[in-house]
Amino acid sequence: MNVYVKVVLSLLAVLALSACQGGGTSGVRSGSNSQYADKQPRESYLNSPAHLNTQLGIEYMKQKDFGLALSKLKKALDYNPHLAIAHTTIAVLYEQMGENSLAEEHYKRSISLDANDPRLRNNYGQFLCRHHSQREGIEQLKLAANNPLYPAPQLPLVNAGICAMRINETAEAEGYFRQALEEQPTMPTALLNMMRLSIQQKKYFQGRAYLQRYTPVASHTAETLWAGYQIEKNLGAKDAAANYAVRLKSRFPDSVQTRLLLEEISSR
């Protein structure tokens, strides 16, 4: 299971639990513009067959048991066809199964049921970006980010930046990443992508600054150690570059980046 799916499943679990704020409150419902949910207090909603089967579907997806997950999510929608969180969850599952037409159908259905939940648009926008509809995907992500109800607009902003990079719109991507960092200055994904863009543009001092901001909030990977080596080498900081090289070879000996490093050293 790739990193994206793990993150999405974690968010779906949170989204499902926050789907009902309880009767008579002024809180914003997330992923549940559903009469079935709206007419019940929070405890009753969380114990409803539709919600429980959605939760089971998410858990089976985490275990990669797609057959059982699909069965539970279909059952959830049988109990309550208006539950937006169930639609967006089954959409993620269908995408994993390669059933992209069904996935898009359910992503759209979730938004039609709860147009005020920007997290549903964030999910759909990412889907579009992964499947060659980047411009449409970016528009969905911008709608999510600009929704004042979204407590974490940096998430769709970073996703929009990644989407823009896929179509080589680097200036546009940089704009989204900078907006994300205005919302959350320590956001690792935004810092990492700004570092990547800086190296790509040969702005090595800028790249160093973003890497220095990244390392206190996230662990080094083979990519970041290789990036540090490239940055320091191009800035003429031989000792710092050598330090990155040693750490890369010792911590990630089988990585692609270590192979590139060894090839570079052997060609000197």
Backbone torsions as a table, in degrees:
resi	resn	phi	psi	omega
1	MET	NA	126.1	-175.9
2	ASN	-76.7	169.4	-175.5
3	VAL	-60.8	-40.4	-179.4
4	TYR	-56.4	-48.0	-176.5
5	VAL	-65.1	-38.7	178.5
6	LYS	-60.8	-43.5	-180.0
7	VAL	-64.9	-45.1	-178.5
8	VAL	-62.0	-42.7	-179.7
9	LEU	-64.0	-38.5	176.7
10	SER	-63.2	-42.1	179.4
11	LEU	-67.9	-37.4	178.6
12	LEU	-63.1	-39.7	179.2
13	ALA	-61.3	-42.9	178.2
14	VAL	-66.6	-41.9	-178.9
15	LEU	-61.5	-41.2	179.8
16	ALA	-64.4	-40.2	-178.8
17	LEU	-70.9	-27.1	-179.3
18	SER	-94.0	6.3	-171.2
19	ALA	-67.2	-23.6	178.6
20	CYS	-126.6	123.3	-178.5
21	GLN	-92.4	0.2	178.2
22	GLY	98.5	146.1	-178.1
23	GLY	-64.4	140.1	173.3
24	GLY	80.7	2.4	178.7
25	THR	-93.0	166.6	177.9
26	SER	-99.6	7.6	-179.5
27	GLY	-67.0	156.4	-179.1
28	VAL	-88.9	125.7	177.4
29	ARG	-74.4	145.7	-176.9
30	SER	-120.6	111.2	175.8
31	GLY	76.1	23.4	-175.9
32	SER	-149.2	46.9	177.4
33	ASN	-71.7	71.1	-167.2
34	SER	-130.8	126.7	176.8
35	GLN	-59.5	-33.9	179.7
36	TYR	-58.6	-43.8	179.9
37	ALA	-78.8	-40.3	-172.5
38	ASP	-64.2	-27.0	-176.6
39	LYS	-86.6	1.2	-176.7
40	GLN	-119.9	148.9	170.4
41	PRO	-67.7	165.3	-174.1
42	ARG	-55.2	-47.3	-175.9
43	GLU	-61.9	-41.7	-180.0
44	SER	-66.0	-40.8	178.9
45	TYR	-62.8	-46.0	-177.6
46	LEU	-64.2	-24.1	178.7
47	ASN	-97.6	6.6	180.0
48	SER	-71.2	150.8	179.3
49	PRO	-58.0	-37.9	-179.2
50	ALA	-63.7	-46.6	-179.1
51	HIS	-67.3	-43.9	-178.4
52	LEU	-62.9	-39.7	178.2
53	ASN	-69.7	-32.3	174.6
54	THR	-64.2	-45.3	178.4
55	GLN	-60.9	-42.2	178.0
56	LEU	-63.8	-39.4	177.7
57	GLY	-59.8	-42.8	178.4
58	ILE	-62.5	-43.6	-179.2
59	GLU	-64.7	-40.5	178.2
60	TYR	-68.1	-32.4	175.3
61	MET	-64.4	-40.2	177.8
62	LYS	-60.5	-32.7	-180.0
63	GLN	-87.4	2.9	-179.6
64	LYS	64.5	21.9	175.2
65	ASP	-93.3	79.6	-172.1
66	PHE	-67.3	-31.8	179.7
67	GLY	-62.6	-50.1	178.6
68	LEU	-66.6	-38.8	178.6
69	ALA	-59.3	-45.6	-179.2
70	LEU	-63.7	-40.7	178.6
71	SER	-60.4	-44.8	-178.4
72	LYS	-67.8	-40.4	-178.1
73	LEU	-70.6	-35.7	174.9
74	LYS	-65.0	-38.5	178.4
75	LYS	-65.0	-39.9	177.7
76	ALA	-58.7	-42.3	-178.5
77	LEU	-74.4	-26.1	172.9
78	ASP	-65.4	-42.2	178.7
79	TYR	-68.1	-39.9	-176.2
80	ASN	-148.5	91.3	-178.9
81	PRO	-69.7	-3.9	-178.4
82	HIS	-103.0	10.7	-176.4
83	LEU	-87.8	105.9	-173.3
84	ALA	-61.6	-39.6	-178.8
85	ILE	-62.6	-34.3	177.8
86	ALA	-67.4	-38.5	179.1
87	HIS	-66.7	-45.1	-179.0
88	THR	-68.6	-30.9	178.4
89	THR	-70.2	-45.1	179.5
90	ILE	-67.8	-26.9	175.3
91	ALA	-64.0	-44.2	176.8
92	VAL	-59.6	-42.5	-179.6
93	LEU	-64.9	-47.0	179.4
94	TYR	-60.1	-37.7	177.7
95	GLU	-63.0	-42.6	177.6
96	GLN	-61.7	-31.1	-179.9
97	MET	-85.1	-0.6	-179.9
98	GLY	81.5	10.5	179.2
99	GLU	-94.9	72.4	-169.9
100	ASN	-70.2	-31.0	178.4
101	SER	-65.8	-44.3	177.2
102	LEU	-65.5	-38.5	178.9
103	ALA	-59.6	-48.3	-178.2
104	GLU	-63.8	-38.2	178.5
105	GLU	-58.0	-43.1	-177.7
106	HIS	-78.3	-33.3	173.6
107	TYR	-58.8	-46.3	-179.7
108	LYS	-64.0	-39.5	-179.5
109	ARG	-63.8	-39.5	-179.9
110	SER	-61.9	-40.3	-179.8
111	ILE	-69.4	-38.6	179.1
112	SER	-64.1	-29.2	179.5
113	LEU	-82.2	-28.4	-177.7
114	ASP	-145.6	71.4	-176.2
115	ALA	-65.6	-18.0	-178.5
116	ASN	-86.1	-4.3	180.0
117	ASP	-94.9	105.7	-176.4
118	PRO	-67.1	-21.6	-179.3
119	ARG	-66.9	-29.9	176.5
120	LEU	-69.0	-38.3	176.1
121	ARG	-68.0	-35.6	176.6
122	ASN	-60.0	-44.3	178.2
123	ASN	-61.3	-47.3	-177.7
124	TYR	-66.9	-40.2	179.0
125	GLY	-60.4	-41.9	177.7
126	GLN	-64.4	-39.6	177.0
127	PHE	-58.1	-49.0	-179.0
128	LEU	-61.3	-39.9	179.9
129	CYS	-64.9	-35.0	179.8
130	ARG	-74.9	-16.9	-173.4
131	HIS	-122.8	44.6	167.4
132	HIS	65.1	26.0	172.2
133	SER	-124.2	56.2	-170.5
134	GLN	-63.1	-41.1	-178.3
135	ARG	-63.1	-45.1	177.9
136	GLU	-65.1	-38.5	178.8
137	GLY	-62.5	-43.9	179.2
138	ILE	-61.3	-38.2	178.8
139	GLU	-63.5	-41.2	177.0
140	GLN	-63.8	-41.3	-179.4
141	LEU	-67.1	-36.8	177.2
142	LYS	-66.8	-38.8	175.8
143	LEU	-61.1	-41.1	178.1
144	ALA	-63.5	-47.1	-176.8
145	ALA	-65.5	-33.5	-176.6
146	ASN	-85.9	-3.1	179.3
147	ASN	-76.8	118.1	-177.3
148	PRO	-64.2	-13.0	179.0
149	LEU	-81.2	-10.9	-176.3
150	TYR	-82.6	119.2	-179.5
151	PRO	-76.7	-10.3	-176.8
152	ALA	-135.9	65.1	-178.0
153	PRO	-63.5	-16.9	179.1
154	GLN	-63.0	-26.4	-178.6
155	LEU	-66.4	-55.7	176.6
156	PRO	-65.8	-27.3	177.6
157	LEU	-65.1	-44.9	176.9
158	VAL	-63.8	-41.8	178.8
159	ASN	-62.2	-37.3	176.2
160	ALA	-65.1	-38.5	177.5
161	GLY	-63.8	-44.1	177.8
162	ILE	-62.3	-39.6	178.8
163	CYS	-64.0	-42.9	179.1
164	ALA	-64.5	-35.8	177.9
165	MET	-64.0	-31.2	-179.7
166	ARG	-65.5	-24.6	177.9
167	ILE	-109.5	21.5	173.9
168	ASN	61.2	29.7	174.8
169	GLU	-95.5	74.2	-171.1
170	THR	-68.4	-38.0	179.9
171	ALA	-64.8	-41.9	178.3
172	GLU	-64.5	-43.5	179.4
173	ALA	-59.7	-44.3	-179.7
174	GLU	-60.1	-38.1	178.7
175	GLY	-61.6	-42.4	179.0
176	TYR	-66.8	-40.9	180.0
177	PHE	-64.9	-39.2	178.7
178	ARG	-65.4	-39.4	176.6
179	GLN	-63.1	-39.9	178.5
180	ALA	-61.8	-40.1	-179.8
181	LEU	-72.1	-24.7	172.7
182	GLU	-66.6	-35.5	178.2
183	GLU	-75.5	-40.3	-178.4
184	GLN	-143.4	93.3	-174.5
185	PRO	-60.5	-19.5	-177.9
186	THR	-104.6	17.7	-176.4
187	MET	-69.5	113.6	-174.0
188	PRO	-58.9	-42.4	-176.4
189	THR	-64.8	-39.7	178.6
190	ALA	-67.8	-42.7	178.4
191	LEU	-63.1	-42.3	-179.6
192	LEU	-62.5	-43.0	-178.8
193	ASN	-72.4	-32.5	174.3
194	MET	-67.5	-35.5	174.5
195	MET	-62.7	-44.2	179.2
196	ARG	-60.0	-46.6	179.9
197	LEU	-63.3	-38.3	-179.6
198	SER	-62.5	-44.2	178.1
199	ILE	-64.5	-43.5	179.4
200	GLN	-58.2	-37.0	-179.1
201	GLN	-90.9	4.6	180.0
202	LYS	60.9	31.6	175.2
203	LYS	-97.3	77.9	-167.8
204	TYR	-72.7	-34.5	176.3
205	PHE	-63.4	-41.0	177.9
206	GLN	-65.3	-41.7	178.2
207	GLY	-61.0	-40.9	177.4
208	ARG	-60.7	-42.5	-178.5
209	ALA	-63.0	-42.1	179.7
210	TYR	-69.0	-36.5	177.5
211	LEU	-66.7	-38.2	177.7
212	GLN	-66.0	-31.0	176.2
213	ARG	-78.2	-26.6	-177.8
214	TYR	-74.9	-43.4	-170.0
215	THR	-64.1	-29.5	176.2
216	PRO	-71.1	-17.0	-174.4
217	VAL	-113.7	-5.2	179.8
218	ALA	-152.6	152.9	-179.1
219	SER	-76.7	151.3	175.0
220	HIS	-64.8	145.0	171.2
221	THR	-120.3	175.3	175.4
222	ALA	-59.0	-37.7	-179.9
223	GLU	-63.8	-45.5	-176.1
224	THR	-71.2	-33.8	176.5
225	LEU	-68.6	-40.3	176.0
226	TRP	-64.4	-39.8	177.7
227	ALA	-63.4	-43.7	178.2
228	GLY	-59.9	-41.5	177.9
229	TYR	-61.0	-47.4	-178.9
230	GLN	-63.0	-42.6	-179.1
231	ILE	-61.7	-52.2	-175.5
232	GLU	-67.5	-35.9	177.3
233	LYS	-62.1	-44.0	-178.6
234	ASN	-72.8	-21.1	175.8
235	LEU	-90.7	0.3	178.0
236	GLY	78.1	16.3	179.4
237	ALA	-93.2	83.8	-171.4
238	LYS	-63.8	-42.4	-178.5
239	ASP	-64.9	-43.3	179.3
240	ALA	-64.8	-40.4	178.0
241	ALA	-63.1	-42.6	179.6
242	ALA	-63.3	-37.4	178.6
243	ASN	-63.1	-43.8	176.8
244	TYR	-63.1	-40.1	-179.2
245	ALA	-62.5	-43.8	179.7
246	VAL	-62.6	-45.3	-179.4
247	ARG	-65.7	-38.0	178.8
248	LEU	-62.8	-48.1	-178.0
249	LYS	-66.4	-36.4	-176.5
250	SER	-79.6	-35.3	-175.1
251	ARG	-90.0	-30.5	-176.7
252	PHE	-133.5	62.5	-173.8
253	PRO	-63.5	-25.4	-176.5
254	ASP	-102.0	9.9	-176.3
255	SER	-79.7	159.7	175.0
256	VAL	-60.3	-38.2	-177.5
257	GLN	-65.8	-38.1	176.9
258	THR	-66.1	-38.2	177.0
259	ARG	-62.5	-41.8	178.0
260	LEU	-63.3	-40.1	178.9
261	LEU	-62.3	-47.4	-179.0
262	LEU	-64.2	-37.9	176.8
263	GLU	-63.8	-40.3	179.7
264	GLU	-65.4	-43.8	-179.0
265	ILE	-63.7	-42.2	-177.2
266	SER	-70.1	-21.8	-178.4
267	SER	-87.9	-2.5	-177.9
268	ARG	-73.4	NA	NA
